[in-house]
Amino acid sequence: MVIKLKSDSGMLEPGGESMNDNREQISRAVDYIEEHLQDETLDLNAVTAAVGYSKYHWHRLFTALTGVPVHRYIQRRRMSEAARRLVFTADPILRIALDSGYQTQRSFSRQFQAVYHCSPKRYRRRKLYLPLQPRLELQNSQPDALRNFKIQIRDEGTITLVGYCAELRHGFGAIGRTWRKLHQNKSSIPGRSDPDFLIGVHDYTEFSNSQKGPMFTCWAGAQVELLDDQAQSVPKGMRRLTLPASRYVVFEYQGRCQDSLEPVIELIYNQWFPSASCQLNENARYDLIRYGESVDEQGLSDIQIGIPIL
């Protein structure tokens, strides 16, 4: 398959001249949260509506930056503001509890005790303010950890792959099991159009974030030519997935295929996207990963992580 680069160099630097970038939208969202901490209706829906971002992509960006989901960040910011008011104001504890989103002083005190290991009254007497969750402040530093990555914009046509899929409802172990099945049976996939790479897809179309961890669908397969008789191109037990033509920002590096991608994905969303002027494509909620079949003496191969953008 021929990959067409968007520019002669193919390189893409974070930042750029555009003022309408992710950093600006994140700053607007943080400002909105601070201005509406006492609003009962403050939640993920309100924040994304204020900044014009999809809930899915905002959840990914924000969680990568803070380490906690938006609703948890709001809870922690409210508790931090409550602690500040206990120390620096004479506001009644009941008033602080209601402003923090609690129905009663008792429920507020119980949660405050769980977080600060003392009651609100005792915390006020100590006069020592310790913020549970400082306000998020974005740094302007360049993402040095990504300096060894080759970053490109690619326009790709329709991609069809055949392989296995699994829903991650009980932990990330399903990813490894799916890939082991593919390696055992990849020789049975007919019509491979790119024998140099295997393809992984993390499909977040039905994404949810439960206490057990994120829930999404993972695919492990090989790219194939789209045949007229599609049924014959799918071996028993495997499935076919077709991805529409899309534009991707691609992060290419040398790594071990068996290593978890989670730290790399987190790095991309934490350090690169907040400073980038390109926008995530909310109608293409997946990551496309190519794993090189060729492995060097150190066990390293070419890994390419593609994220759909507008």
C-alpha positions as CSV (number, residue, x, y, z in Angstrom):
1,M,0.0,0.0,0.0
2,V,1.3,3.4,-0.9
3,I,1.4,6.0,1.9
4,K,1.2,9.6,0.8
5,L,2.9,12.2,3.0
6,K,1.2,15.5,3.5
7,S,4.5,17.5,3.2
8,D,7.9,17.1,1.6
9,S,9.6,16.5,4.9
10,G,6.8,14.6,6.5
11,M,7.8,16.0,9.9
12,L,5.4,17.6,12.3
13,E,6.4,19.8,15.2
14,P,4.1,20.4,18.2
15,G,2.8,23.9,18.5
16,G,2.6,26.1,15.5
17,E,1.1,29.5,14.6
18,S,-2.5,28.6,15.2
19,M,-4.1,30.0,18.3
20,N,-6.9,27.5,18.1
21,D,-4.9,24.6,19.4
22,N,-5.4,22.0,22.1
23,R,-3.5,24.0,24.7
24,E,-5.8,26.9,24.4
25,Q,-8.9,24.7,24.7
26,I,-7.5,23.0,27.7
27,S,-6.8,26.3,29.4
28,R,-10.3,27.5,28.6
29,A,-11.7,24.3,30.1
30,V,-9.6,24.7,33.3
31,D,-10.8,28.3,33.6
32,Y,-14.4,27.2,33.2
33,I,-14.0,24.6,35.9
34,E,-12.5,27.1,38.3
35,E,-15.3,29.6,37.6
36,H,-18.1,27.1,38.1
37,L,-16.7,24.9,41.0
38,Q,-19.8,25.8,43.0
39,D,-22.3,25.0,40.2
40,E,-24.3,21.8,40.8
41,T,-24.4,21.2,37.1
42,L,-20.6,21.2,36.6
43,D,-19.7,17.9,35.0
44,L,-18.0,16.4,31.9
45,N,-21.0,17.4,29.7
46,A,-20.9,21.0,30.9
47,V,-17.1,21.3,30.4
48,T,-17.0,19.8,26.9
49,A,-20.0,21.9,25.8
50,A,-18.2,25.1,27.0
51,V,-15.0,24.4,25.0
52,G,-16.6,22.6,22.0
53,Y,-14.8,19.3,22.4
54,S,-16.2,15.7,22.2
55,K,-16.5,14.0,25.6
56,Y,-14.4,11.0,24.4
57,H,-11.4,13.0,23.2
58,W,-11.6,15.4,26.1
59,H,-11.6,12.5,28.6
60,R,-8.4,11.1,26.9
61,L,-6.5,14.4,26.9
62,F,-7.5,15.5,30.3
63,T,-6.9,12.1,32.0
64,A,-3.4,12.0,30.4
65,L,-2.6,15.4,31.7
66,T,-3.9,15.1,35.3
67,G,-3.9,11.3,35.9
68,V,-7.6,11.4,36.9
69,P,-10.8,11.7,35.0
70,V,-12.6,15.0,34.7
71,H,-15.2,14.2,37.3
72,R,-12.5,13.2,39.8
73,Y,-10.5,16.3,39.1
74,I,-13.6,18.4,39.8
75,Q,-14.2,16.5,43.1
76,R,-10.6,17.0,44.2
77,R,-10.6,20.7,43.2
78,R,-13.8,21.3,45.2
79,M,-12.3,19.6,48.2
80,S,-9.1,21.7,47.8
81,E,-11.2,24.8,47.7
82,A,-13.2,23.7,50.7
83,A,-9.9,23.2,52.6
84,R,-8.7,26.7,51.6
85,R,-12.0,28.3,52.8
86,L,-11.7,26.4,56.1
87,V,-8.3,27.9,56.8
88,F,-8.6,31.4,55.3
89,T,-12.3,32.3,55.8
90,A,-14.8,32.2,58.6
91,D,-17.5,30.7,56.3
92,P,-19.7,28.2,58.1
93,I,-18.9,24.5,57.4
94,L,-22.4,23.9,56.2
95,R,-22.1,26.7,53.6
96,I,-18.8,25.2,52.5
97,A,-20.3,21.7,52.3
98,L,-23.2,22.9,50.1
99,D,-20.9,24.9,47.8
100,S,-18.8,21.8,47.4
101,G,-21.7,19.8,46.0
102,Y,-22.7,17.9,49.1
103,Q,-26.3,17.7,50.3
104,T,-25.5,17.7,54.0
105,Q,-22.6,18.8,56.3
106,R,-22.4,15.2,57.5
107,S,-21.7,13.7,54.1
108,F,-19.1,16.5,53.4
109,S,-17.4,15.8,56.8
110,R,-17.3,12.1,56.1
111,Q,-15.6,12.6,52.7
112,F,-13.3,15.3,54.1
113,Q,-12.2,12.9,56.9
114,A,-11.4,10.2,54.3
115,V,-9.2,12.6,52.3
116,Y,-7.5,14.7,55.0
117,H,-7.7,12.2,57.9
118,C,-9.2,14.7,60.2
119,S,-12.6,16.5,60.5
120,P,-13.2,19.9,58.9
121,K,-13.4,21.5,62.4
122,R,-10.0,20.1,63.4
123,Y,-8.5,21.1,60.0
124,R,-9.7,24.6,60.6
125,R,-8.1,24.7,64.0
126,R,-4.7,23.6,62.5
127,K,-4.6,26.5,60.1
128,L,-2.4,24.6,57.6
129,Y,-3.7,24.6,54.1
130,L,-2.7,21.5,52.0
131,P,-4.4,21.5,48.5
132,L,-5.5,18.0,47.5
133,Q,-5.6,19.0,43.9
134,P,-3.8,22.1,42.7
135,R,-5.2,23.9,39.7
136,L,-3.9,22.4,36.5
137,E,-1.2,24.6,35.0
138,L,0.1,23.8,31.6
139,Q,3.8,23.9,30.9
140,N,5.3,25.4,27.8
141,S,8.2,23.1,27.7
142,Q,8.8,21.0,24.6
143,P,8.1,17.2,24.8
144,D,11.7,16.1,25.1
145,A,10.7,12.5,25.6
146,L,9.4,12.4,22.1
147,R,12.6,13.8,20.4
148,N,13.5,10.3,19.2
149,F,10.2,9.8,17.6
150,K,9.6,10.4,13.9
151,I,6.3,12.3,13.7
152,Q,4.4,12.6,10.4
153,I,1.1,13.5,8.9
154,R,-0.2,10.7,6.6
155,D,-3.3,10.5,4.4
156,E,-4.3,6.8,4.1
157,G,-7.0,5.2,2.0
158,T,-9.4,2.5,3.2
159,I,-7.6,-0.2,5.4
160,T,-9.1,-3.7,5.6
161,L,-7.6,-6.1,8.2
162,V,-8.4,-9.7,9.1
163,G,-7.7,-11.1,12.6
164,Y,-9.0,-11.4,16.1
165,C,-10.7,-9.0,18.4
166,A,-11.5,-8.9,22.1
167,E,-13.4,-6.5,24.4
168,L,-11.3,-5.3,27.3
169,R,-13.8,-5.7,30.2
170,H,-11.5,-7.6,32.6
171,G,-8.1,-6.0,32.3
172,F,-5.4,-5.6,29.6
173,G,-4.5,-9.3,29.6
174,A,-7.0,-9.7,26.7
175,I,-4.6,-7.8,24.4
176,G,-1.8,-10.3,24.9
177,R,-4.0,-13.3,24.4
178,T,-5.4,-11.8,21.2
179,W,-1.9,-11.2,19.8
180,R,-0.8,-14.7,20.7
181,K,-3.7,-16.1,18.8
182,L,-2.8,-14.0,15.8
183,H,0.9,-15.1,15.8
184,Q,-0.2,-18.7,15.9
185,N,-2.5,-18.4,13.0
186,K,-1.4,-15.5,10.9
187,S,-0.1,-17.8,8.1
188,S,-3.7,-18.8,7.4
189,I,-4.7,-15.2,6.4
190,P,-4.8,-15.1,2.6
191,G,-4.1,-12.0,0.5
192,R,-1.9,-10.0,2.9
193,S,-1.2,-6.7,1.2
194,D,1.5,-5.6,3.7
195,P,3.6,-8.6,4.8
196,D,6.1,-6.3,6.6
197,F,3.6,-5.2,9.3
198,L,0.9,-6.6,11.6
199,I,-1.8,-4.2,12.6
200,G,-3.4,-3.5,16.0
201,V,-6.5,-1.3,16.5
202,H,-7.8,0.0,19.7
203,D,-11.4,0.8,19.0
204,Y,-13.0,3.3,21.5
205,T,-16.3,3.7,19.7
206,E,-18.1,2.2,22.7
207,F,-15.5,3.5,25.2
208,S,-16.3,3.6,28.9
209,N,-14.1,4.1,31.9
210,S,-15.1,1.9,34.8
211,Q,-13.5,1.3,38.2
212,K,-11.9,-1.9,36.7
213,G,-10.2,0.2,34.0
214,P,-11.0,1.5,30.5
215,M,-13.2,-0.7,28.4
216,F,-12.7,-0.8,24.6
217,T,-12.2,-3.3,21.8
218,C,-8.7,-4.4,20.7
219,W,-8.0,-5.9,17.3
220,A,-4.9,-7.8,16.2
221,G,-4.6,-8.6,12.5
222,A,-3.0,-8.3,9.1
223,Q,-3.9,-5.9,6.3
224,V,-5.4,-7.6,3.3
225,E,-6.6,-6.8,-0.2
226,L,-10.4,-6.3,-0.3
227,L,-11.6,-9.3,-2.4
228,D,-14.8,-9.6,-4.3
229,D,-15.7,-12.7,-2.3
230,Q,-15.1,-11.3,1.1
231,A,-16.4,-14.3,3.0
232,Q,-13.6,-16.5,1.7
233,S,-10.9,-14.1,2.9
234,V,-11.8,-14.6,6.6
235,P,-10.5,-17.8,8.2
236,K,-12.6,-19.5,10.7
237,G,-12.6,-17.8,14.1
238,M,-11.3,-14.5,12.7
239,R,-13.1,-11.3,11.8
240,R,-12.7,-8.5,9.3
241,L,-12.5,-4.8,10.1
242,T,-12.5,-2.0,7.6
243,L,-11.3,1.5,8.5
244,P,-12.3,4.4,6.3
245,A,-9.9,6.7,4.5
246,S,-8.5,9.1,7.1
247,R,-5.7,11.5,8.0
248,Y,-3.4,10.4,10.8
249,V,-0.6,11.8,12.9
250,V,1.8,9.0,13.1
251,F,4.5,8.5,15.8
252,E,7.2,6.1,14.7
253,Y,9.9,4.6,16.9
254,Q,11.9,1.5,17.5
255,G,10.5,-0.7,20.3
256,R,9.7,-4.2,21.5
257,C,6.3,-5.4,20.2
258,Q,5.6,-7.3,23.4
259,D,6.0,-4.1,25.6
260,S,2.9,-2.2,26.7
261,L,1.9,0.8,24.5
262,E,0.2,2.5,27.5
263,P,3.2,4.6,28.5
264,V,3.8,5.7,24.9
265,I,0.1,6.6,24.3
266,E,0.1,8.5,27.6
267,L,3.2,10.4,26.6
268,I,1.6,11.4,23.3
269,Y,-1.6,12.6,24.9
270,N,0.2,14.2,27.9
271,Q,3.1,15.9,26.2
272,W,2.4,16.2,22.5
273,F,-1.3,16.8,21.8
274,P,-1.7,19.7,24.3
275,S,0.8,21.7,22.3
276,A,-0.3,20.6,18.9
277,S,-2.5,22.6,16.5
278,C,-4.0,19.6,14.9
279,Q,-7.5,18.5,16.1
280,L,-8.5,14.9,17.0
281,N,-11.2,13.4,14.7
282,E,-14.1,12.6,17.0
283,N,-15.7,10.5,14.2
284,A,-12.8,8.1,14.2
285,R,-12.4,6.9,17.7
286,Y,-9.5,4.5,17.4
287,D,-5.7,4.2,17.4
288,L,-4.0,2.3,14.6
289,I,-0.7,0.6,15.4
290,R,1.6,-1.1,12.9
291,Y,4.1,-3.6,14.3
292,G,7.1,-4.4,12.1
293,E,7.6,-8.1,11.5
294,S,11.4,-7.6,11.2
295,V,13.2,-7.7,14.5
296,D,16.9,-6.7,15.1
297,E,19.5,-8.2,17.4
298,Q,18.2,-6.2,20.3
299,G,14.7,-7.4,19.8
300,L,13.6,-4.0,18.4
301,S,11.2,-3.5,15.5
302,D,9.5,-0.6,13.8
303,I,6.4,0.5,15.6
304,Q,4.0,3.2,14.2
305,I,1.1,4.6,16.2
306,G,-1.4,6.4,14.1
307,I,-4.1,8.6,15.6
308,P,-6.9,10.0,13.4
309,I,-7.0,13.8,13.1
310,L,-8.9,16.4,11.1
